[in-house]
Amino acid sequence: MREIYLDNAATTKVLPKAADVAAEAMRESYGNPSSLHHKGFEAEQYIKEARRNIALSLKVPEETIIFTSGGTESNNMALLCGAEARKRQGNHIITTRIEHASVYQPVLRLEELGYRVTFLPVDENGRVRPETLSEALTDDTILVSIMAVNNEIGAAEPITELAKIVHERNPQALFHTDAIQGYGKLPIFPKRAGIDLMSVSGHKLHAPKGTGFLYVREKLTLKPLIYGGGQQKDRRSGTENVPGIAGLGVAVKEWFDHADEYRNHLYAMKERFVRAMEDVPGAIVNGVPQGNEPLTERIAMTAPHIASVSFTGVRSEVLLHALEEKGIYVSSGSACSSNHPAISGTLKAIGVRDDLLDSTLRFSFSFETAEEEIDIAAAALRELVPVLGRYRRG
């Protein structure tokens, strides 16, 4: 049975080139990059090359990149260390109701430590209205964290406009964006956009798991989250994951060498899929603006690789496993659990009906997703949804 993988927002298949260089680093250049001998030098070169590739992709200096274990660590470092860096200027933090748990949970921890937190609402498409942010800013606001792309519905936030509002209203405040779903999928250039801190995860971009980085703008000093051997100029201790970082560097170069081509392909696959949902009974697409504009224009206002669909009368878990039996892999669009408030909170925040909160799936595409795969998945949904809907009603 053919496998059709439409869960690329959860993780992506590692590029062969990235896997090869990671294996090479493990087998041949296995030295500690902090060692002074030649084997250490060999390992260090992988790190330098990866940092160079990432810096080029963002048009920033190489020294602004700190390698981490992935998006969760990057978000934790940005929030916990960012708040610490500005605690003398105030104690107010702003974020949104649709953030990933790796932002939401550190923010709750900061609230426990005495910081005052404002959670911004979003509109029906999952976007923060600039005037809402402007009204929330105060003289003691020190940190604003707004994701670039929502991981559930693919909403793309107006990051440049939001960062400008923050810095004009409160120059000492730091602007952080979780770009884990946005990096590579949308053009994001931190210096141009006014971003002070930006989190990225490697395995969302066809790099090995356990890799990522935090961009920290020039002349911004953060105390480390992890202490120890003083690696990465004392900013993040611990022997670097050389194979993973090597793979990350190759994946970044490969992606950005073809960024426009990949982005156009992703948008084409998303549009094809969204159009196909018009023929699925009771299907409701989330996060794509409504209006008189052509669908192509409305989809272009969102991230290219994520489509969220609610299926009236069908439980998401049941539909997910029914698709799995046909070799089609997707993910649940919500996790209605008190242990995951940020995840289930996204659908609630955009006004999805209560009866659809556990009837939503996320479909996410890669540059390898083919038109035929979209068509097969759509056909499976047209077949399954009416049957499973009758079963639930029965």
Secondary structure, 3 states (H helix, E strand, C coil): CCCEECECCCCCCCCHHHHHHHHHHHHCCCCCCCCCCHHHHHHHHHHHHHHHHHHHHHCCCHHHEEEECCHHHHHHHHHHHHHHHCCCCCCEEEEECCCCHHHHHHHHHHHHCCCEEEEECCCCCCCCCHHHHHHHCCCCEEEEECCCECCCCCEECCHHHHHHHHHHHCCCCEEEEECCCCECCECCCHHHHCCCEEEEEHHHCCCCCCCEEEEECCCCCCCCCCCCCCCCCCCCCCCCCHHHHHHHHHHHHHHHHCHHHHHHHHHHHHHHHHHHHHHCCCEEEECCCCCCCCHHHHHCCECCCEEEEEECCCCHHHHHHHHHHCCEECEECCCCCCCCHHHHHHHHHCCCCHHHCCCEEEEECCCCCCHHHHHHHHHHHHHHHHHHHHHHHC
